[in-house]
Every structure is written in structure tokens, then in C-alpha cells.
Amino acid sequence: MTDNDRTTLKGRGELRDEPRRTDGAAAVSAPTALPATTDRTRWFALAIVMTAAFMDLVDVTIVNIAIPSIERTAHASVSQIQWITAGYALAFAAGLITGGRLGDIHGRRRVFLIGIGGFTLASALCGFAVNPEMLVASRLLQGGMAAMMVPQVLSIVHATFPAHERGKVFGLFGAIIGLGAVSGPLLGALLTEWNLFGLEWRPIFLINLPVGVIAWLLGRRFITESRAPKALKLDLVGVALVTLGLLMLLYPLTRGRELGWPLWGHVSMVGAFGVFAALVAYERRKAARDGSPLVELSLFRVKSFAAGIAVQTVFGVALGIFFLVWTLYMQIGLGWSPLRAGLTGVPFSLAVSTAAGMSVQKLVPRFGRKVLQAGALIMGAGVLIYLWEANRYGLSIASWQMALPLVVMGVGMGLIVAPLTDAVLSEVPREHAGSASGLINTVQQMGNALGLGLVSVVFFGEIGDRLTLGQVGPAFVHAFQHALWWVAGIMGAIFLLVSALPKRPAVHVEDAAAAEPTEPAKEPELVS
């Protein structure tokens, strides 16, 4: 078969990826496996998939800043507010691994186009939602479509670019993450503040429509189809059990306060652990039967991986709690506009991006896991400084006074998020690296959803049901301080858990870029 024939077949989606060696030779052979005629179009394909990744990152951060506006104009209840954010995280987490496998089996280009098309449609449904119930349902759909779209991004990069060019590509992804972290809150604040055409918060979703349509059209033309040479089978039963267990845990958490903590809620939360036990038993049987479980349980025999999964989950809980209560504190408690709240968060985002770049390039190679431990302590210190300032200045606190604790917190977070995945994977066998990466990102999203569910306990549980206008501000300030104590405690737990990670990661970023993962990892999110 000639190179021209191969190019034609791959462009029509009729040729699958050729099997690659897993002993490190892929880094040498990969360039010759790529057709030369794709050299120009692959950069268009990269821009398209990076746009999709940017849409996902911005969509998470853009919604938080608009939550008070949604509560006010859509008359959303406390539990509905939580589900607008937690529903997205839950649907995304539940479908992340399955979305990656669907791409491996049916073609990454095809599944990517389905995902970005569905994400765009769900964004339209969010923007035109007529009531909070429709908005929550649309956010669930949006999260599910993101789970189809996002896992294909790095898979397409691996299938399109040779190993020696992926370092540059991943560097671009890092820049996109930093840009999304900064631009998301600002864009959300501006769109909400401008109240375009009297639509209030709706443009934060509708802005995805032109971007999504253009990306879908260009993706059809420029993205080359690829499939895994040997893809794992789907585990829909595992997905169902994970989703059921999380729903049984999260739904009573979010509705319990409003309903007076009924008995069925406690029964449901206890029963969730029974569902998770059933999940473990089923995954063991499936692994023995066909070797394609949703969760590769053998990975938990690796001490560093088990500890790392715990860190990712707990860290997700902390982020889920902080970012939602922080927004409510500034806009409802202090009465700030969305724009002022968005601008207040800029120092935090810049600190995260700067510290993340330094940690991977300079600090981790020299100090190893001490960087992550320092990050936990520094972020915890920033939380305590913020707590002191919130108590000291009360309702008169200014944006510039928040800059110090936010920068300290941002530096700590950047020292954690960037090197954490590499540290968790460092002792995982290479053949399981893809499955482990998918699981890491899944549990982080699950932790985020759990943290959002806990907001009803750690924040709204401290606020009375019937407040006068003069009582709202002090009540929200008090509740914010209470939530910060929780976040500080979680950072202490993360410091202890990190001690179980390897002192120095054995697998570095270059090695991970050269490997061909079975299940691609989603780039870490700085905000949620």
C-alpha cells in the first residue's frame, strides 16, 4: 500500500492505527507511521481539539460566577443551585472512561464530533431553559457530552503527532489551561454584567453555540479518523453502579436540609456504600472474565496509586466546596457585582498558572514529593489567612485585601495540580497507565461533585431559613468562614496523604508523552 493510498483510507476513516510497541520504540517509529500529507492539516486539527478543551474548561468556571444571577432571576432553590454545578461534574465523571473507550472502538473523530455537537446542543438548552429543572437536566446532558468530547482530545493528539513533537503540543495545552482559568471567571462576569439583550445569565451558555458549530464543521474536514488497535470493551454495568451510588449519596446531601433531613435520606446515603461494594465485586468478576473492567482494581495494590487517588478525590472535594461558597460569599454576602467578583479572582488564577509551570519544570525534578507537601501547606496557610481577614474586616473587606490570601492559595494549588498526576502514575505499570489516568480524572470529578453536595452542610447549614435583608450579609460571612475551616482541614489531610507518594516520580512528563495510553487523561482543571 502506498503512502497516498494510506492517506486516502485514513481520511475516510477506513484505516485503523497500526499496533505500536509498548517497550519505548513507539517514540522512534511513530513519525514514520504518520502520513506526510497530514503535516499541514494536523495543526488545524490541533486547534480544533484545543478549542473543545478550552470550551470545557471555561464552561466550568464561567457558571460559578453567574450562580447568584441564576438564583435571583430563575428563582432556583439551594439544591437546584448545587445541581447546576454538581450535575455537570457527576455526568462528566460517570461518562469519562466510557467516552474514551467509545473513541477507541468507534473512532475518535466520530465520537469527538458527536460529543462537541451534543455539547453545543446542551449549551443551547441551558441558555433557553424555561425553569431551574430544565437547566439542571440540560447541565447533566452537557456534562455527559463533555465526557464524550474531552477524552478524544489527547487521543487525537497521540494519533496525529509523533512522539518527538508532543512535548510542544502539551506545552500549548498548559497555556490553554492557564488561559481558561483566567478568562472563564472574567468572561462569565462580563456576560452577566452586560445583561445582553436582557438575557441576564443566559449568554454564558449561548456563547458556546457559534464556537461549537464552527469547531464541528472544521473537525469534520481536518481531523483524521483513528482507532485503538486493541480497544477495551465497554462496562455499562459499572457506569450504572457508579452513577447510582453517587446519586444515592449526593441527592440526600443536597435536598436534606430543605426537607428536614428525612429518614429516607439517611437510608439512601448508607445504601450508597452497599452499591459501591457491589461495584467492587462486579469489577473483580468482569476483570477475570474479559479483562475490561471500568475500574482496574489491581491498580490499588500499588500504594502510591491508592494514596494518589485519595489525594485527587479529597482535593476535588475541597475545590468543590471553596469555589461555590466563595462566589456566594462575594456576590450575595458582600453584595458585589459579578464583574468585581470576577476581577477579584484574577490574582488567584495567575498564581495557579505561574506556580504550576514552575513546579513541573524546576521544582519537582529537584525536590520530588516535597513540592506537593509544600503546596498543601501553602494552600492551607492561604485559607487560614483568608479566614482571618474575613473575620477581621467582615462586610467592609476590599478586593485588594483578598489578594494576599488568594495569591498564597493559588501558589499552593499550582504546586499540587501540575505534578500530582505524574506522581500518582510513577509506580503504575506502563500497560495500565491509560486506565490509571482515566481513573484519576474520574475520581477528581467525583470528588468535586461530592464537595458541591457538601455545600448544603458546610455552608447553607450555617445560614438561617428566614433572614431579613440586614441579616443576609453577616450570615453569609459567618457561613463562609465555617466552610473555610473545612477546606483548611482537607488541606491538612492532603499533606498526610501525599507522604505515601514516591519521593521522586519515576515516570516523567516526556515518558508519558511518548507512551500510547489506552485511556487518555484529561488535563487537570484549576477551578471547578
N, C-alpha and C positions, 0 to 999 in steps of 0.2 A: 504493500500500500504506500503510495507517495504521500509527501507532506501535504500537497494540495487536496488529495482525497481525504486525508485525516482531518484537515481543517474544515472541509465541507461537511463531513459527517458530524463533527463535534458542534459545528454551528447549528445543525439541525437537531441536535440532541440525540443522535443515533450511535454515538460512540462514548463508552464509559471510560473513566480514568483507568489507566493501566495500573496493575498492582505495583506497589513500591516496597522496597526493602525497608525493614524497621531497624536495621543494625547501624544506621547512620549514613548509609550510602545514598540515601534519598537526597541528601544535600548536594551530592555531586551529580546525580543522574537527573534531578528534577529539571534543570534548564533545558536539556535536550528533549525532554518529554513534552515541552510546550511548543506549539506551532509558532513559527516565526511571524506569521501574518497577524497574530493577535497582539503584537508588540504595541501597536497604537491604540487599538480598541480596549485593551485591558485597563488602561488608565481611565478611560471613560467608565468602564465597569466599576473600578475602584471608587470613583467619585460618586457613583450611584449608590453603592452599598454603604459608603461612609455617610451619605445623606440620610439613608434609612436609620443608621445607628444614631446619628445626630437627632433625628426626629424622636426616637425613643427616649434619649437622654433628656431632651428639652421637655417632652411631654410629661415626664415625671416631676420635674422641678417647676414647670410653668403652672401646674394645677395647684400646688400648695399655696402659692401666693394669692390665688383667686378664691380660696376656700371661704373666707369671710364674705366675699361678694356673693358667692353661690348660696351661702346660708341665708343671707339677707333677702336676696331677690327671688330665689327659688323656694324659700321657706322650708329648707331642708332641716331635718332633725339632727340631733347629735350623732345618732347611729348612722344616719344616711351620709353625713359628712365623712365619718370614718370609712364607710364602704366605698365612697367615691375614690378614695386613695388606696385603701386596703384591698378592694375588689380587683383593681388593676394588678397589684403585686401578687395576689393569690392566683389569679388566672395565668399570669406570666410564669410564676414559679411552677404551677402544676403542669404547664404545657411545654416547658423549656427543653427538657431532654427529648420528649416525643417529637417536638418540632425539628430538632437536629437529626433525629433518625428518619423522619419523613423525607428530609432533604437528601440524606444518604441513599435512601431507597428509590424515591421517585424523581430525583433530580433537584439540585439545589436552586437552579434558576427558576424552575417551575414553582417550587414551594415558596421561594422568596417573592415571586410575583403575586402568588395567592396571599401571602402574608401582608405585603405592602398595600395590595388592593383592599383587603379586608380591614387593615388598619385605617386606611383613608375613609372607607365607608363608615366604620365605627366612629371616627372623628366627626363625621357629618352628623351621625345620630346623636352624639354627645352635644354638638353645637345647636342642634334643633330640638333637644329634649324638652318636652312639654311639662314634665314634673320630675321630682327627685328620683322616683322609682325608675323612670326611663333612663335617667342619667347614670344611675348605678348599673343598670343592665348593660348600657352601652359601654361603660368603662370595663365591665367584665369581658365583653366582646373585644374591646380594644386590647386588653391585656393578653387574651388568647391569640389574637392576630400578631401581636408583638412576639409571642413565643414561636410563631411560625416564621417570622421575618428575621429576627435578630440572630438566631443560631446559624443562619446561612451566611452571614457576613464574613466571618473568619474562614468558613469552609470555602467560600468562593475565592477569597484571597489565597488560600493554600492551593487551590486548584488552578489558579491563574498566574501566580507569581512564583518564580524559582526561589529556592531557599535563601540564596545569597542576596536577594532583594527584599526579603520580608522584613528585615530589621528596619529599613527605611519606611516601609509601609506601616509597621506597628508604631513607629515614631509619629507618623501622621495621625494614627488613631489616638495616641496620647494627647496630641494637640486638640483633636476634636472633643475629647472628654473634658479637657480644661475649658474649651470654648463653650461647651454645653453647660458646664457648671456655672459659668459666669453669666451667659446670655439667657438661660432659662428663666431665672427669677426676674431679671430686668425686663425681658420680653413680656412675661406674664403681667408684671406691674404696669408696663406701658399700655398694653392692650386693655387691661381692666380700667386703668385710669382714664384713658381716652374715651371709653364708652362709645366705640364706633357704631354709628347708625342706631344708637340707643340699645345696642345688643348686650350691654353690661359685660359679663364674663365670657359670653359665647365665642368671641373671636379667638380665644386661646385654643379652642379646638378647631375652628373653621380655618385657621391659618394652615393646617395640615393638608387641606384639600388641594390647592394648586401644587404644592410641593409633592404630595403623594402621586397625583395624576402624572406629572412630568416625570418623576422617578420611575413610575410603572411603564410609561411609554418608552423611555430611554433604556430601561432594563430589558425589555423585550428585544431591543435591537443590539445592544452592546454586550450583555452578559452571556458568556458561553456556558452551555449546559455541562454539568459534571455530576457524577455519582460515585459513591464509595465502591471499591472493588468487592468488598465483603461487608455489607451493612448488617447491623444487628436488627432483630425483629422488634416490632412494637410490643409494648407491655401496657395495654389499655386498662387491664385489671389493676395494675399497680398505680396508674394515674388516678383511677376511680377511688382507690383506697386512700391515697394521699389527699385527694381533694375532699373526700368525705370526712376524714379525720380532722383536717384543718377547719372545715365548716362547722363541725361539731364543737370545736374549741373556740373559734372566733365569733360565731354568731351569738352565743350567750354572753361573751365578753362585751360585745358592742351594744346589745339590747338589754343586758341585765339591769343596769342602773335605771333605765327608763321604766322597766317593768317591775321594779322592786325585787330583783334577784329571785325569781321563782324557782321552785324545786326542779322543774324540768331542765333549767339551765345548768344547775349543778350536776344533774344526772348526765346531761349531754357532754359536759366537759370531762367528767370521769370516763364516760364511754369512749371518748376520743382516744384515750390511751389504749383501750382494747382494740380499736381499729388499727392503731399503729402496730400493736403486737401481731395482729392478723397480717398486716403488710409484711412484717419481717418474716413470718412463717411462709407466706406465699412466695416472697422473693427468693427464699432458700430453695424451695421446690422448683421454681422456674429456672434458677441458675443451674440446678442439677439436670433439668430436663432439656433445655435448649441453649443455655449459656447466654441469654439475652435479657436479664432482669432490668427493671427500671433503676434499681439501686444495687450496685455491686457490693454486697455485704462483706466480701473478703477484704475490701479496702480498709475496713475499720479495725482489722488486725494490725495495721500499721499505726503505731502510737502517734506519730506526728500528724498523720492524716485525720485520725479521730479527734485529736485536740484542735486541729485547724478547722474542722467542720464545726466544732463547738464555738470557736472564736468567730467564725463567719456568721453563725446563727445569732449569737449574743450581740455581736456588733450590729447586725441588721435590726435587732430589737431596739438598741439604743438610738439608731438613726431614725427608725420609725416613730419613736416617742418624741425625740427632740424637734424634728423639723415641723411636725404638725403643731405642737404646742407653742413653738417659737412664733409661727405665723399668727396663731390666735392671740397670743400674748401681745404682739406688737400692734395688730390691727384692731382687735376688739378691746383688749385690756388697756392699751395706751392710746387707742383712738387714732393711730397713724394711718395715712393713706397707703394704698398698695405700692405706689412709687417710692415713698420714703422707706417702707419696709424692704422693698427690693434693693434699693441703694445701700441700705444698712448691711445687707449680706454680702456685698461685693468684697470687702476685705477678707471675709472667711473663704470665699471661693478662690481668690487669688493666692491665699496662704496654702490652701489644699493643693492647688496645681503646682506651686513652686516647691513645696516640701516633697510632693510625690516624685517629681523629677530628680531632685537631689538624692532621695532615699535609694532609688534604684541604681543610679549612675555612680554615686560616690560613697554613700554611707553603708549600704548593705554589704558590698564586697569587702569592706574593711571591718565592720563591727557585727555582721550577722544578725541574729535574732534580737540582740540588744537594741537595735533600731526600733523594732516593733514594741518592745517593752517600754522604751523611752516614749514612743508615740502614745501608748496607753496612759502613761503617767502625765505626759504633757497635755493631752486632751482632757484628762480628768482634772488637772490643775486649771485649765481654761474654764471648765464647767463650774468649778468652785469660785473662781474669780467672778464669773457671771452671776452666780448665786449671791455673792456678797454685794455686788453692785445693784442687783435687782432689789435686795433688801435695804441697802443704804439709800438709794435715790428714789425708790418707789415709782410713782406716776410721773415724776419730773425727770426721769433718766433721759439722756440725749443720745442720739445716734453715735456721736463721736466717743461717748463714754463706753459704748458697747464694742468699739473697735478692738481694744486690747484683748478682752476675753475671746472674741471671735477669731482674732489672728492666732492666739495661742491654741485654741481648739482646732483651727484649720491646719496648723503645723502638725499637731498631734495626729489628726486624721490622715493627712498626707503621708506621714511616716508609717501608717498602718496599711492603708488600702493598696498602695502600689506594690510592696514586696510580699504581701500576705499570700497571694495565690501561689507564687513561686516557692515560698517556704513550705506551704502545705503539700505541694506536689513533689517536693525534693526527694522523698524516700518512696514514692509510689512507683511500682514497676512501669516501665515505658509502655507496655502493651495495654495498661489500664489508665494511661494519662488522660485520654479523651473522656472516658466515663467519669473519672475523678473531677475533671474540670467542669463538666456539666453539672455534677452533683454539688460542687462548691457554689456555683452561681445560683442553683436552685434553692439551697438552704439559706443563702443570704436573702433572697427574695421572700422566702417563707418567714424568716426572722423579722423582716421589715413589715410583713403583713401582721405578724403577731404583735409587734411593737405598736402599730397603728390601732390594733384592737385593744391593747392595754391602756390607750389614752383615756378611755372611759373610766378607768380605775384610778390611774395616777394623776390625772388632770381634772376631768369633769367630776370625778368623785369628790373633789375638794371644793366644788362650786355649788352653791345652793340652787334649788329649783326655781325660786321666785326672787329675783333680785330687782331692786329699784335701780334707776339709772345711775345714782351715785354709788351704788354698791358694786357695779359691774367691774370697774377698774381695779379696786383693791382685791376683789375676789379672784380676778384673773392673774394679778401679780402674785398673790399667795399660791395659787394653783401651779403657776409656772415654777416657782421656787421648789415646790414639792416634787414636781416632775424632774427638775434638775438633780435633786438628791438621788433619784432613781438612776439617772444617766451616770452620775458620778460613781455610784455603786457598781454599775455594769462595767465601767472602765477599770475598776479595781479587779473585777472578776476576769476581764480580758488579760490584764497584766499577769495574773496567776496562770491562766491557760496557755499563754504564749511560752511559758517556761518549758512546756512539753514539746515545743517545736525544735527542730535541729538547730544547733548553734550556728551552723553555716549551711545554707542551701546547697545541695549537691547538683541541682539542675538549674542552670542559669537561663536568662531570657533568650540567649542565642540558641541554646539547645532546644528550648520549647518552640522557637520559631521554625527550626529545621525539622521537627517531628511532625508527622501527619496524624493529627488527632482523630479518633473515632467520633468524638462528640466535641464540637468546638466550644471554647469558653467565651462567654460574653465579657466584654471589657468591664471592669468594676465601675460602679456609679458612685459619684462622690456625694450626691444628695438623693434623697428619696422623698 
